[in-house]
Amino acid sequence: HSFIFFLLIVVLLSYGQLVKMYVWQDDNALFFKLAHIKERAGYLGEGPFGIGPYKYTATPYIPIYHLFGFETKAYFAFTLALYFITTIIVYKVFSSILGGTAGKIAGFLYAAGYVASDGFIRLFNSVITSLSIILISILTYFYWKFYQSKKAIWYFLSLATFFLAIEFARARTHYLIIIII
């Protein structure tokens, strides 16, 4: 638990100030979508779930919009919390596959922002990027378990996780099918 606390400190030092940021150009489309949830907003599509490769981009922000309106700190705080959860998953998966030291290094590098900083800075990409990294990490873990045990359940779990990943983050995960095959 002390290393997870250390990761929290690193995430807060790396990204804590970003909670005070304001939206980027692409984020304006996100806020338009939140204010007009039924309308088509560029690539986000119609309705709360949208369509195409960027569907679900606005979905996780809907409750925040209803609670806080356009108060950007709430959105960035949410993405910061999700980034921290993603950091923990990266740490745990790498620890399970490569050992504790490699897991700590991977967790630290991810927490410090060397891997996915653009995915957090822009609200438009943040949740989907974090979700894709979570699902790719879980997919990798399941596939590793399959490789070790040759039990079909692990293969099917990795395949199911792949389909979840392409459902929620198609633009960032579709190519992973080659690994599963």
Backbone hydrogen bonds in HBPLUS format (Angstrom, degrees):
<---DONOR---> <-ACCEPTOR-->    atom                        ^
c    i                          cat <-CA-CA->   ^        H-A-AA   ^      H-
h    n   atom  resd res      DA  || num        DHA   H-A  angle D-A-AA Bond
n    s   type  num  typ     dist DA aas  dist angle  dist       angle   num
A0005-PHE N   A0001-HIS O   3.02 MM   4  6.30 153.8  2.09 145.6 152.6     1
A0006-PHE N   A0002-SER O   2.94 MM   4  6.18 150.5  2.02 139.4 147.8     2
A0007-LEU N   A0003-PHE O   2.83 MM   4  6.17 152.6  1.91 146.8 153.9     3
A0008-LEU N   A0004-ILE O   2.94 MM   4  6.25 150.5  2.03 144.8 152.7     4
A0009-ILE N   A0005-PHE O   3.02 MM   4  6.37 156.4  2.08 149.5 155.2     5
A0010-VAL N   A0006-PHE O   2.96 MM   4  6.30 157.4  2.01 150.1 156.6     6
A0011-VAL N   A0007-LEU O   2.86 MM   4  6.11 163.2  1.89 153.8 158.0     7
A0012-LEU N   A0008-LEU O   2.90 MM   4  6.11 164.2  1.92 151.7 156.4     8
A0013-LEU N   A0009-ILE O   2.86 MM   4  6.06 155.5  1.92 149.4 156.3     9
A0014-SER N   A0010-VAL O   2.78 MM   4  5.91 153.9  1.85 148.6 156.7    10
A0015-TYR N   A0011-VAL O   2.78 MM   4  5.78 159.2  1.82 153.2 158.3    11
A0016-GLY N   A0012-LEU O   2.68 MM   4  4.35 137.6  1.86 120.6 128.8    12
A0018-LEU N   A0015-TYR O   2.88 MM   3  5.31 141.2  2.04 113.0 124.8    13
A0019-VAL N   A0016-GLY O   3.29 MM   3  5.92 163.7  2.32 114.2 118.6    14
A0020-LYS N   A0017-GLN O   3.05 MM   3  5.81 159.7  2.09 118.4 123.9    15
A0021-MET N   A0018-LEU O   2.85 MM   3  5.05 163.8  1.88 112.1 116.4    16
A0027-ASP N   A0024-TRP O   3.00 MM   3  5.16 123.6  2.33 100.5 115.8    17
A0028-ASN N   A0025-GLN O   3.08 MM   3  5.51 145.4  2.21 108.0 117.2    18
A0029-ALA N   A0026-ASP O   3.13 MM   3  5.58 133.2  2.36 107.0 117.5    19
A0030-LEU N   A0027-ASP O   3.02 MM   3  4.86 115.4  2.45  90.9 107.1    20
A0031-PHE N   A0027-ASP O   2.93 MM   4  6.32 156.3  1.99 153.5 158.9    21
A0032-PHE N   A0028-ASN O   2.88 MM   4  6.10 151.3  1.96 144.4 152.9    22
A0033-LYS N   A0029-ALA O   2.89 MM   4  6.08 156.7  1.95 144.2 150.7    23
A0034-LEU N   A0030-LEU O   2.92 MM   4  6.25 153.8  1.99 147.4 154.7    24
A0035-ALA N   A0031-PHE O   3.05 MM   4  6.22 153.5  2.12 143.4 149.7    25
A0036-HIS N   A0032-PHE O   2.92 MM   4  6.07 132.7  2.15 142.8 156.4    26
A0036-HIS N   A0033-LYS O   3.18 MM   3  4.99 130.2  2.44  92.0 105.5    27
A0039-GLU N   A0036-HIS O   2.97 MM   3  5.54 142.6  2.11 116.4 127.1    28
A0044-LEU N   A0041-ALA O   2.96 MM   3  5.36 154.0  2.03 139.7 137.2    29
A0051-ILE N   A0044-LEU O   3.28 MM   7  6.23 137.8  2.47 113.6 124.6    30
A0056-TYR N   A0049-PHE O   2.84 MM   7  4.82 138.6  2.02 124.7 136.9    31
A0055-LYS N   A0052-GLY O   3.19 MM   3  5.52 161.7  2.22 118.4 117.4    32
A0057-THR N   A0054-TYR O   3.23 MM   3  5.71 152.4  2.31 132.9 133.7    33
A0061-TYR N   A0058-ALA O   2.96 MM   3  5.48 139.1  2.14 117.6 129.6    34
A0062-ILE N   A0059-THR O   3.21 MM   3  5.51 159.1  2.26 111.7 117.7    35
A0065-TYR N   A0061-TYR O   2.87 MM   4  6.12 158.1  1.91 160.2 167.0    36
A0066-HIS N   A0062-ILE O   3.02 MM   4  6.33 157.9  2.07 153.5 159.0    37
A0067-LEU N   A0063-PRO O   2.97 MM   4  6.19 143.0  2.11 143.1 153.2    38
A0068-PHE N   A0064-ILE O   2.71 MM   4  5.69 165.6  1.73 158.3 162.3    39
A0069-GLY N   A0065-TYR O   2.76 MM   4  4.45 140.2  1.92 124.7 129.6    40
A0071-GLU N   A0068-PHE O   3.24 MM   3  5.64 160.9  2.28 126.4 132.0    41
A0074-ALA N   A0071-GLU O   3.23 MM   3  6.04 140.7  2.39 120.8 127.8    42
A0075-TYR N   A0072-THR O   3.06 MM   3  5.20 119.6  2.44 100.2 114.9    43
A0076-PHE N   A0072-THR O   3.02 MM   4  6.33 166.3  2.04 161.9 164.9    44
A0077-ALA N   A0073-LYS O   2.83 MM   4  5.91 150.6  1.91 145.7 154.4    45
A0078-PHE N   A0074-ALA O   3.05 MM   4  6.18 154.5  2.11 139.6 146.0    46
A0079-THR N   A0075-TYR O   3.01 MM   4  6.34 161.8  2.04 149.2 153.8    47
A0080-LEU N   A0076-PHE O   2.84 MM   4  5.96 145.3  1.96 141.1 151.1    48
A0081-ALA N   A0077-ALA O   2.96 MM   4  6.21 158.0  2.01 148.4 153.3    49
A0082-LEU N   A0078-PHE O   2.98 MM   4  6.29 159.7  2.02 150.8 156.5    50
A0083-TYR N   A0079-THR O   2.85 MM   4  5.97 148.4  1.95 139.4 148.5    51
A0084-PHE N   A0080-LEU O   2.98 MM   4  6.27 150.2  2.07 145.9 153.6    52
A0085-ILE N   A0081-ALA O   3.02 MM   4  6.38 157.9  2.07 148.5 154.2    53
A0086-THR N   A0082-LEU O   2.90 MM   4  6.15 157.2  1.96 147.9 154.3    54
A0087-THR N   A0083-TYR O   2.89 MM   4  6.15 149.4  1.99 143.6 152.2    55
A0088-ILE N   A0084-PHE O   3.01 MM   4  6.38 155.3  2.07 151.8 157.2    56
A0089-ILE N   A0085-ILE O   3.05 MM   4  6.37 159.1  2.09 149.6 155.1    57
A0090-VAL N   A0086-THR O   2.88 MM   4  6.15 162.4  1.92 154.7 159.4    58
A0091-TYR N   A0087-THR O   2.95 MM   4  6.15 165.4  1.97 151.1 155.2    59
A0092-LYS N   A0088-ILE O   2.86 MM   4  6.10 165.8  1.88 154.6 158.0    60
A0093-VAL N   A0089-ILE O   2.88 MM   4  5.98 169.5  1.90 155.9 158.7    61
A0094-PHE N   A0090-VAL O   3.01 MM   4  6.06 171.2  2.02 153.7 156.6    62
A0095-SER N   A0091-TYR O   2.94 MM   4  6.00 150.5  2.02 143.5 152.6    63
A0096-SER N   A0092-LYS O   2.92 MM   4  6.12 151.2  2.01 144.9 152.3    64
A0097-ILE N   A0093-VAL O   2.99 MM   4  6.23 152.4  2.07 151.2 158.6    65
A0098-LEU N   A0094-PHE O   2.76 MM   4  5.53 159.6  1.80 146.7 153.4    66
A0099-GLY N   A0095-SER O   2.98 MM   4  4.40 133.3  2.20 112.1 120.5    67
A0103-GLY N   A0099-GLY O   2.94 MM   4  6.11 154.2  2.00 152.3 160.8    68
A0104-LYS N   A0100-GLY O   2.91 MM   4  6.14 152.6  1.99 147.4 154.1    69
A0105-ILE N   A0101-THR O   2.99 MM   4  6.29 158.3  2.04 150.6 156.5    70
A0106-ALA N   A0102-ALA O   2.87 MM   4  6.07 168.2  1.89 151.9 155.3    71
A0107-GLY N   A0103-GLY O   2.81 MM   4  5.92 163.0  1.84 147.2 152.8    72
A0108-PHE N   A0104-LYS O   2.85 MM   4  5.94 160.4  1.89 145.9 151.6    73
A0109-LEU N   A0105-ILE O   2.87 MM   4  6.07 170.5  1.88 156.6 159.1    74
A0110-TYR N   A0106-ALA O   2.91 MM   4  6.05 160.7  1.95 150.1 155.8    75
A0111-ALA N   A0107-GLY O   2.83 MM   4  5.92 162.9  1.85 147.4 153.2    76
A0112-ALA N   A0108-PHE O   2.84 MM   4  5.98 152.3  1.91 151.6 158.9    77
A0114-TYR N   A0109-LEU O   3.15 MM   5  5.66 152.0  2.23 169.8 165.2    78
A0113-GLY N   A0110-TYR O   3.02 MM   3  5.24 153.4  2.09 105.2 113.7    79
A0119-GLY N   A0116-ALA O   3.01 MM   3  5.22 125.4  2.32 102.4 117.0    80
A0120-PHE N   A0117-SER O   2.98 MM   3  5.35 151.1  2.06 107.6 116.5    81
A0121-ILE N   A0117-SER O   3.02 MM   4  6.24 165.6  2.04 161.1 165.2    82
A0125-ASN N   A0122-ARG O   3.12 MM   3  5.63 134.6  2.33 111.4 121.2    83
A0126-SER N   A0122-ARG O   2.96 MM   4  5.87 144.1  2.09 152.1 163.4    84
A0129-THR N   A0125-ASN O   2.80 MM   4  5.77 159.7  1.84 164.6 171.5    85
A0130-SER N   A0126-SER O   2.95 MM   4  6.15 169.4  1.96 155.9 158.7    86
A0131-LEU N   A0127-VAL O   2.82 MM   4  5.97 165.2  1.85 152.1 157.0    87
A0132-SER N   A0128-ILE O   2.83 MM   4  5.95 154.9  1.89 144.6 151.7    88
A0133-ILE N   A0129-THR O   2.99 MM   4  6.23 155.7  2.05 149.7 155.9    89
A0134-ILE N   A0130-SER O   2.91 MM   4  6.16 156.3  1.96 151.6 158.6    90
A0135-LEU N   A0131-LEU O   2.92 MM   4  6.14 168.6  1.93 153.4 156.1    91
A0136-ILE N   A0132-SER O   2.85 MM   4  5.95 157.7  1.90 146.3 153.1    92
A0137-SER N   A0133-ILE O   2.93 MM   4  5.94 154.8  1.99 141.1 148.1    93
A0138-ILE N   A0134-ILE O   2.96 MM   4  6.23 160.7  2.00 150.9 156.1    94
A0139-LEU N   A0135-LEU O   2.82 MM   4  5.95 160.0  1.86 147.0 153.3    95
A0140-THR N   A0136-ILE O   2.88 MM   4  6.04 159.6  1.92 145.9 151.3    96
A0141-TYR N   A0137-SER O   2.91 MM   4  6.19 154.9  1.97 146.6 153.7    97
A0142-PHE N   A0138-ILE O   2.89 MM   4  6.18 168.4  1.91 158.3 160.0    98
A0143-TYR N   A0139-LEU O   2.88 MM   4  6.06 160.9  1.92 152.0 158.0    99
A0144-TRP N   A0140-THR O   2.84 MM   4  6.00 151.0  1.93 145.1 153.3   100
A0145-LYS N   A0141-TYR O   2.95 MM   4  6.24 157.0  2.00 151.4 157.5   101
A0146-PHE N   A0142-PHE O   2.92 MM   4  6.23 149.7  2.01 145.0 153.7   102
A0147-TYR N   A0143-TYR O   2.89 MM   4  6.15 159.2  1.94 148.0 153.5   103
A0148-GLN N   A0144-TRP O   2.96 MM   4  6.23 152.0  2.04 149.3 156.5   104
A0149-SER N   A0145-LYS O   2.94 MM   4  6.05 163.5  1.97 150.0 154.3   105
A0150-LYS N   A0146-PHE O   2.66 MM   4  4.91 152.5  1.73 142.5 149.0   106
A0154-TRP N   A0151-LYS O   3.15 MM   3  5.96 137.6  2.34 121.2 128.5   107
A0155-TYR N   A0152-ALA O   3.01 MM   3  5.06 117.5  2.42  97.6 113.5   108
A0156-PHE N   A0152-ALA O   2.92 MM   4  6.23 163.7  1.94 162.1 166.0   109
A0157-LEU N   A0153-ILE O   2.88 MM   4  6.08 149.7  1.97 144.9 153.8   110
A0158-SER N   A0154-TRP O   2.96 MM   4  6.14 152.1  2.04 140.5 147.8   111
A0159-LEU N   A0155-TYR O   2.89 MM   4  6.16 153.4  1.96 147.2 155.2   112
A0160-ALA N   A0156-PHE O   2.82 MM   4  5.99 157.7  1.87 144.4 150.6   113
A0161-THR N   A0157-LEU O   2.91 MM   4  6.07 153.6  1.98 142.7 150.1   114
A0162-PHE N   A0158-SER O   2.92 MM   4  6.13 146.2  2.03 140.5 149.9   115
A0163-PHE N   A0159-LEU O   3.04 MM   4  6.42 157.1  2.09 149.3 154.2   116
A0164-LEU N   A0160-ALA O   2.98 MM   4  6.32 148.4  2.08 144.4 153.5   117
A0165-ALA N   A0161-THR O   2.86 MM   4  6.08 155.9  1.92 146.7 153.6   118
A0166-ILE N   A0162-PHE O   2.90 MM   4  6.29 155.9  1.96 154.2 160.3   119
A0167-GLU N   A0163-PHE O   3.00 MM   4  6.06 136.3  2.20 133.9 145.6   120
A0167-GLU N   A0164-LEU O   3.17 MM   3  5.01 124.5  2.50  90.2 104.9   121
A0168-PHE N   A0164-LEU O   2.99 MM   4  6.23 160.6  2.03 154.4 158.0   122
A0169-ALA N   A0165-ALA O   2.74 MM   4  5.53 149.4  1.83 147.5 156.4   123
A0172-ARG N   A0169-ALA O   2.99 MM   3  5.58 149.1  2.09 117.5 126.6   124
A0173-THR N   A0169-ALA O   3.12 MM   4  6.13 120.6  2.49 149.0 164.3   125
A0173-THR N   A0170-ARG O   3.34 MM   3  5.32 152.7  2.42 101.0 108.4   126
A0174-HIS N   A0170-ARG O   3.22 MM   4  5.36 153.4  2.29 147.1 143.6   127
A0176-LEU N   A0173-THR O   3.05 MM   3  5.73 167.7  2.07 126.5 130.4   128
A0179-ILE N   A0176-LEU O   2.96 MM   3  5.43 133.6  2.18 110.3 121.9   129
A0180-ILE N   A0176-LEU O   3.38 MM   4  6.85 157.1  2.44 150.2 155.9   130
A0181-ILE N   A0177-ILE O   2.91 MM   4  6.16 161.7  1.95 156.9 161.7   131
